[in-house]
């Protein structure tokens, strides 16, 4: 396990703080670090993509979990994956998409760790349809400050406190995730222009596809206030591909 002193920030690169960074390569090294720290304690960190100053610990220690990135088991029939907390959503997509499964929630960037996605309870462009990331976690293992490793499942107080808890309940070691089925790697995307905020909200209210987001022009004034572009998308089924009927 390597150790160094570094200045850390979030994705916005503001408010840096200095901490002792540990890079464990096993669950045992994670436990030894957590139990051996002083009054400032330790906090887990993934790839540092949060917009705020999460996963920083001025004067204390930070556990860089990115070396714990093993995909442990895959249930290709049910779309279930057990993986280490340092596994990225990019890696999971590489592994699962050829098997017909896609991550249920993908934030703005795919280089996000599973532990970080749970700790921030990340959302994606399909938030209205799928909810946040932790909704699709069937269980995770959590190392608490007393050195105990607990299996945590939805519907329990510890699950609710950890999902979106920014690492304050302990260190997530691994998680079991449920993926959504897809038949192709392609997306169908529609783009609409909205003349103003009322028009934009009306378009969103009249129906939606699983993935949608809007980019709003904040410089517009008057009747154009809130004008923007609404983008909607969905996975393309194999039946919709050109030539499918001929080859089916």
N, C-alpha and C positions, 0 to 999 in steps of 0.2 A: 504494500500500500504506500503510495507516494503522498508526501505532505509538503505544502508550501504556503507562503503568506501572499495573499493577492487582494487587489481592490476589485470589488464586485458591484455591478449595477444590474438593473432590469433592462428590458428591451429598449427603453427610451434613453439609456445611457446617462441618466441623471442621478443625483444623490448617491455617489459611490461610497462604500464603506469597506474597511479592511478587516479581513478575517483569516483565520487559519483554515486552509482547505485540505480536506482529506479525500483521497480517491480510493475507496474500498473496492475490492474485487471479489468479495464473498460476503454472505450474510454474517458470518462470524466476525469479519473485520468491521462491519457496520455496528454490530452489537458492542464490540470492544471500544469503538470510538464514542458511542453514545454513553456508555457507562463510565468512561474515563475522563469525561470533560468536566470543567469547573462550573462556577455559578452562571456563566453565560450560556452554557449548554451547547447543543448542536442542532442544526436544522438541515433538512435534506434540500438538494438543489438538482434540477434537471439541466436543460439547455439554456436557461435564463431568458425565456421568451415572454415572461409576464411583463405587462405594461407598467406596473408599479415597481415597488422596491421589495417584493417578496423574495424569499430564499437568500436574504442577506442577514448577517449576524455580527454587527460591529463589535470587535473585541472578543468575539467568541469563535466558534468553529462551524464550518459548513461542510456537509457531506456531498461531494460530487458523485451522483449515482449513475452517471452515464456508462461506466464500465460494466454495470450489471444490466446487460441488455439481451439476455437469452430468451428466445421463444421456447418455452418448455414443452408444452403439449398443444396439439390441435385436434379438435373434433370437427372434421370436415363435413360430417353429416348434419351436425347441429349448429355449426358456425360459432363454436366456442374456442377461445384461445386462452391459455395460461402463459403469462410472460412476466419477466422481471420488470420492476418499476422504471428502469432506465431504458427500456425498449422504446424506440420512436414510433410514431404513427406512420411515418414513411416506411419503416421496415415492416410493420404489420401489413401495410397495403401491398408491398412487394410480395409478401408471403401468401396473403389470403386472396387477393384478387384473381390469380390464376385458378383458384379453387372455387370461384363463384361467390366470394364474400367481400364486402366492403365495410370499412369502419363506419359505425353508426353515426358518429359525430366527428367532423373534421374542422378544427379551428382555422383561422386565416392562414396559418403555416403548418405544414405537415412535420416539420422538425421540432416536435414537441414530445416529451416523454410521457409515458402512461402515468407515472407517479405525479408529474406536474399537471396533467389533464384532470386527474382526480382531485389533487390538492386545490386547484383553482376552479374545479367543476366547470370545465371549459364548455363553451357553446360553439355552434357552427352556423353556417348559412341555412341549415335545416332545423333551426331551433324550434320554430312553431310546430313542426311535424314530429320531431324526434326528441325534443327536450335537451337537457344538458348531458354531458359525458357520463356522469355517475349513474344516470338512469339505466345505463347499459352494462354496468358492472355487477356481476352476480356475487362476487366476494373478493376480498383482498386480505393479504396478511400484513399486519402492522406491528412494528417493533416499538413498544412504548418505553418511556424513560426509565422504567424499572428493569428493563432488559427482557421483559416477557414478549413473546411473539403470539399475537392473537389473530384468529381467523374472524373477520368482520363481514357481516352480511347486511343487505338492505333491510330497513325496518327497525334497526337497532340504534340507540342513541350514539354509540361510537361511530357508526357508519355516517350518520347525519352530521356529526361534528367534524369528521375527517373530510367529507366531500365538501370542498370549498373552504376547508379550514386552514389552508396555506401551510400545512406541515406542522401545525402547533400541537397536534395530538400524538405525534410520533412519526416514525419513518416507514413509509409504505415500501415493502420488499417485493411483492408480486401481486398480480391481479388476474382475475378471470373475466374476460370480456365477451359479450355477445355481439356478433356482427350481423349485418343485414344482407340478404341474398340479392345478387345481381346476375344477369346473364351475359353482359358485355362490359367492356371497359370504357364505353363511350357515354357521353352526356349530350342531351338535347337542351339547347340554351335559347331562350327568348329574351329580347331586350325591348323595353317600352320607354318612351319619353313621356314624362309628366310635366304639365305646364305650370303647376304650382303644388303647394302642400296638400290642399283639399283633393286635387286630382290624383296625387300620388297615394294618399291614404284610401281614396275610393277604389283605386285599382287594386290595392292590396286587400281590401275588404271583400271585393267581388269574387274572390277565389284565389287559390295559390297552388303552386307546385311544391314538391318537398324542399327544394333549395330556393331561397330567394333573399335578395338584399337590395338596398337602394343606395345610390350615391347622390347626395344632395348638394346643390350649388349654394353655398352659404353667402355668396356675394350678391345674389339676386335680391331685388327689392320690389315693393309694390305688389301688383297682382302676381308677379313671378316668384314671390317669396316661397321658398321650399321646392322650387322646381328641381327635377332630378331625373335620374335614369333608374328604372326598376329592372333588375335581372332575375330571371327565374330559370330553373333547370331541373332536370330529372334524369335518371339513368335510362339509357336506351335499351329496350328489351330486344332480344335476338330476333323476335318475329318482325320487328320494324326495319331490319337491315335490308338493303336492296338485294334482291336475288334469293332471299330466304325461302320464299314460296317454291322457287324452282328446285331448290336443293333439299327441301324438307322431306 
